[in-house]
Amino acid sequence: MSGTLAHGQDATAQAVTRLDQKE
């Protein structure tokens, strides 16, 4: 569970960073 949550947060952070860079 802990690992899955961490993985999800990392993926979300990457997506947010990518969107921020695109803007």
PQR file with spaces between the fields and no chain letter, atoms N, CA, C, O and H, PARSE charges and radii, in Angstrom:
ATOM       1  N    MET     1       0.848   -1.201    0.000 -0.4000 1.5000
ATOM       2  CA   MET     1       0.000    0.000    0.000 -0.0000 2.0000
ATOM       3  C    MET     1       0.885    1.253    0.000  0.5500 1.7000
ATOM       4  O    MET     1       0.696    2.166   -0.804 -0.5500 1.4000
ATOM       5  N    SER     2       1.819    1.272    0.889 -0.4000 1.5000
ATOM       6  CA   SER     2       2.722    2.429    0.998 -0.0000 2.0000
ATOM       7  C    SER     2       3.453    2.658   -0.327  0.5500 1.7000
ATOM       8  O    SER     2       3.556    3.784   -0.813 -0.5500 1.4000
ATOM       9  H    SER     2       1.973    0.530    1.542  0.4000 1.0000
ATOM      10  N    GLY     3       3.959    1.558   -0.898 -0.4000 1.5000
ATOM      11  CA   GLY     3       4.690    1.695   -2.160 -0.0000 2.0000
ATOM      12  C    GLY     3       3.797    2.212   -3.280  0.5500 1.7000
ATOM      13  O    GLY     3       4.209    3.049   -4.083 -0.5500 1.4000
ATOM      14  H    GLY     3       3.875    0.643   -0.504  0.4000 1.0000
ATOM      15  N    THR     4       2.572    1.703   -3.323 -0.4000 1.5000
ATOM      16  CA   THR     4       1.647    2.146   -4.376 -0.0000 2.0000
ATOM      17  C    THR     4       1.346    3.633   -4.233  0.5500 1.7000
ATOM      18  O    THR     4       1.305    4.359   -5.227 -0.5500 1.4000
ATOM      19  H    THR     4       2.238    1.023   -2.671  0.4000 1.0000
ATOM      20  N    LEU     5       1.138    4.082   -3.014 -0.4000 1.5000
ATOM      21  CA   LEU     5       0.828    5.499   -2.795 -0.0000 2.0000
ATOM      22  C    LEU     5       2.015    6.355   -3.219  0.5500 1.7000
ATOM      23  O    LEU     5       1.843    7.388   -3.866 -0.5500 1.4000
ATOM      24  H    LEU     5       1.172    3.493   -2.207  0.4000 1.0000
ATOM      25  N    ALA     6       3.209    5.928   -2.855 -0.4000 1.5000
ATOM      26  CA   ALA     6       4.408    6.687   -3.207 -0.0000 2.0000
ATOM      27  C    ALA     6       4.546    6.752   -4.726  0.5500 1.7000
ATOM      28  O    ALA     6       4.872    7.800   -5.283 -0.5500 1.4000
ATOM      29  H    ALA     6       3.350    5.089   -2.329  0.4000 1.0000
ATOM      30  N    HIS     7       4.296    5.629   -5.388 -0.4000 1.5000
ATOM      31  CA   HIS     7       4.412    5.591   -6.846 -0.0000 2.0000
ATOM      32  C    HIS     7       3.388    6.542   -7.475  0.5500 1.7000
ATOM      33  O    HIS     7       3.700    7.275   -8.413 -0.5500 1.4000
ATOM      34  H    HIS     7       4.031    4.777   -4.935  0.4000 1.0000
ATOM      35  N    GLY     8       2.177    6.517   -6.948 -0.4000 1.5000
ATOM      36  CA   GLY     8       1.129    7.394   -7.473 -0.0000 2.0000
ATOM      37  C    GLY     8       1.503    8.856   -7.293  0.5500 1.7000
ATOM      38  O    GLY     8       1.300    9.673   -8.190 -0.5500 1.4000
ATOM      39  H    GLY     8       1.924    5.921   -6.186  0.4000 1.0000
ATOM      40  N    GLN     9       2.051    9.179   -6.128 -0.4000 1.5000
ATOM      41  CA   GLN     9       2.424   10.581   -5.869 -0.0000 2.0000
ATOM      42  C    GLN     9       3.537   11.007   -6.824  0.5500 1.7000
ATOM      43  O    GLN     9       3.526   12.126   -7.338 -0.5500 1.4000
ATOM      44  H    GLN     9       2.216    8.514   -5.399  0.4000 1.0000
ATOM      45  N    ASP    10       4.501   10.107   -7.060 -0.4000 1.5000
ATOM      46  CA   ASP    10       5.610   10.434   -7.952 -0.0000 2.0000
ATOM      47  C    ASP    10       5.091   10.686   -9.370  0.5500 1.7000
ATOM      48  O    ASP    10       5.512   11.628  -10.043 -0.5500 1.4000
ATOM      49  H    ASP    10       4.510    9.199   -6.642  0.4000 1.0000
ATOM      50  N    ALA    11       4.170    9.826   -9.806 -0.4000 1.5000
ATOM      51  CA   ALA    11       3.615    9.977  -11.156 -0.0000 2.0000
ATOM      52  C    ALA    11       2.852   11.294  -11.260  0.5500 1.7000
ATOM      53  O    ALA    11       2.946   12.001  -12.263 -0.5500 1.4000
ATOM      54  H    ALA    11       3.829    9.061   -9.260  0.4000 1.0000
ATOM      55  N    THR    12       2.100   11.612  -10.214 -0.4000 1.5000
ATOM      56  CA   THR    12       1.318   12.856  -10.229 -0.0000 2.0000
ATOM      57  C    THR    12       2.265   14.058  -10.252  0.5500 1.7000
ATOM      58  O    THR    12       2.034   15.022  -10.983 -0.5500 1.4000
ATOM      59  H    THR    12       2.024   11.038   -9.399  0.4000 1.0000
ATOM      60  N    ALA    13       3.307   13.998   -9.466 -0.4000 1.5000
ATOM      61  CA   ALA    13       4.270   15.102   -9.414 -0.0000 2.0000
ATOM      62  C    ALA    13       4.896   15.299  -10.789  0.5500 1.7000
ATOM      63  O    ALA    13       5.085   16.432  -11.234 -0.5500 1.4000
ATOM      64  H    ALA    13       3.495   13.215   -8.873  0.4000 1.0000
ATOM      65  N    GLN    14       5.218   14.196  -11.460 -0.4000 1.5000
ATOM      66  CA   GLN    14       5.823   14.292  -12.794 -0.0000 2.0000
ATOM      67  C    GLN    14       4.839   14.931  -13.774  0.5500 1.7000
ATOM      68  O    GLN    14       5.210   15.791  -14.573 -0.5500 1.4000
ATOM      69  H    GLN    14       5.064   13.276  -11.098  0.4000 1.0000
ATOM      70  N    ALA    15       3.587   14.501  -13.701 -0.4000 1.5000
ATOM      71  CA   ALA    15       2.562   15.041  -14.607 -0.0000 2.0000
ATOM      72  C    ALA    15       2.390   16.540  -14.359  0.5500 1.7000
ATOM      73  O    ALA    15       2.306   17.322  -15.306 -0.5500 1.4000
ATOM      74  H    ALA    15       3.285   13.802  -13.053  0.4000 1.0000
ATOM      75  N    VAL    16       2.340   16.933  -13.104 -0.4000 1.5000
ATOM      76  CA   VAL    16       2.163   18.343  -12.760 -0.0000 2.0000
ATOM      77  C    VAL    16       3.365   19.146  -13.256  0.5500 1.7000
ATOM      78  O    VAL    16       3.205   20.234  -13.809 -0.5500 1.4000
ATOM      79  H    VAL    16       2.409   16.297  -12.335  0.4000 1.0000
ATOM      80  N    THR    17       4.545   18.616  -13.062 -0.4000 1.5000
ATOM      81  CA   THR    17       5.751   19.318  -13.508 -0.0000 2.0000
ATOM      82  C    THR    17       5.733   19.474  -15.018  0.5500 1.7000
ATOM      83  O    THR    17       6.096   20.526  -15.543 -0.5500 1.4000
ATOM      84  H    THR    17       4.676   17.732  -12.613  0.4000 1.0000
ATOM      85  N    ARG    18       5.311   18.424  -15.717 -0.4000 1.5000
ATOM      86  CA   ARG    18       5.284   18.475  -17.181 -0.0000 2.0000
ATOM      87  C    ARG    18       4.275   19.528  -17.643  0.5500 1.7000
ATOM      88  O    ARG    18       4.543   20.290  -18.572 -0.5500 1.4000
ATOM      89  H    ARG    18       5.016   17.569  -15.290  0.4000 1.0000
ATOM      90  N    LEU    19       3.127   19.563  -16.995 -0.4000 1.5000
ATOM      91  CA   LEU    19       2.096   20.539  -17.375 -0.0000 2.0000
ATOM      92  C    LEU    19       2.613   21.949  -17.102  0.5500 1.7000
ATOM      93  O    LEU    19       2.390   22.867  -17.892 -0.5500 1.4000
ATOM      94  H    LEU    19       2.909   18.944  -16.240  0.4000 1.0000
ATOM      95  N    ASP    20       3.297   22.106  -15.987 -0.4000 1.5000
ATOM      96  CA   ASP    20       3.826   23.420  -15.627 -0.0000 2.0000
ATOM      97  C    ASP    20       4.861   23.867  -16.658  0.5500 1.7000
ATOM      98  O    ASP    20       4.902   25.039  -17.033 -0.5500 1.4000
ATOM      99  H    ASP    20       3.478   21.361  -15.346  0.4000 1.0000
ATOM     100  N    GLN    21       5.693   22.936  -17.115 -0.4000 1.5000
ATOM     101  CA   GLN    21       6.707   23.284  -18.110 -0.0000 2.0000
ATOM     102  C    GLN    21       6.045   23.629  -19.444  0.5500 1.7000
ATOM     103  O    GLN    21       6.483   24.539  -20.147 -0.5500 1.4000
ATOM     104  H    GLN    21       5.660   21.984  -16.811  0.4000 1.0000
ATOM     105  N    LYS    22       4.984   22.892  -19.783 -0.4000 1.5000
ATOM     106  CA   LYS    22       4.290   23.143  -21.050 -0.0000 2.0000
ATOM     107  C    LYS    22       3.682   24.540  -21.049  0.5500 1.7000
ATOM     108  O    LYS    22       3.692   25.228  -22.070 -0.5500 1.4000
ATOM     109  H    LYS    22       4.628   22.152  -19.211  0.4000 1.0000
ATOM     110  N    GLU    23       3.163   24.950  -19.923 -0.4000 1.5000
ATOM     111  CA   GLU    23       2.553   26.278  -19.825 -0.0000 2.0000
ATOM     112  C    GLU    23       3.661   27.315  -19.954  0.5500 1.7000
ATOM     113  O    GLU    23       3.393   28.515  -19.901 -0.5500 1.4000
ATOM     114  H    GLU    23       3.155   24.392  -19.093  0.4000 1.0000
